[in-house]
């Protein structure tokens, strides 16, 4: 049945889920209430509410601090790293407040749990900076590929070897591929190995061969990595 003006027809899975008896047969419509829920209803029938899906929210791991620390006793470390002894959390919290700092849980699995008096906001900022610096220092190793032919001319061969050295200097691995066409495959184990060995000799000072020449289908492959 064609929906009336201003109504939106429901099809597919929503229609399969809609149970309507003969007395309520009519046009099914869907609309959202003020709370954002989708309501499916029929002529004279009671609406079936279907809640809107919500994407999961990623939360940072929580760290207990100040009034959230409710152990009977804790081992307290001072702002300068001094051991202040074992005491109730309330006593340690008073000491932290006198210093204008926070009482932060360091190790909840210890016996007794270990907490430290510190500036929590400053601590979070320093941890964030350390994480950023660590990410900057991470090196992403890429595998570059240089393709050759068994009859590559000397000029082109030297030009491609220079490119391989540049990749190795940038701490990238290089996949050297020697492709064979037609009857060239007959000379793979002789001429092909000789070409790759020649390339390997030219890269002795720049890299190390981590995978010697081997056949992969109609091509011979050698993998070179930068020197450690």
Buried (B, 14 or more C-beta within 10 A) or exposed (E): EEEEEEBEBBEEEBEEEBEBEEEBEBBBBBEEEEEEEBBBBBBEBEBBEEEEEEEEEEEEEEBBBBEEBEBEBBBBBBBEEEEBEEBEBEBBBEBBEEEEBBBBBBEBEEEBBBBBBBBBEEBEEEEEEEEEEEEEEEEEEEEBEBEBBBEBEEEEBEEBBEEBBEBBEEEBBBBBBBBBEEEBBEBBEEBBBEBBBEBBEBBEEBBBBEEEBEBEEEBBBBBBBBEE
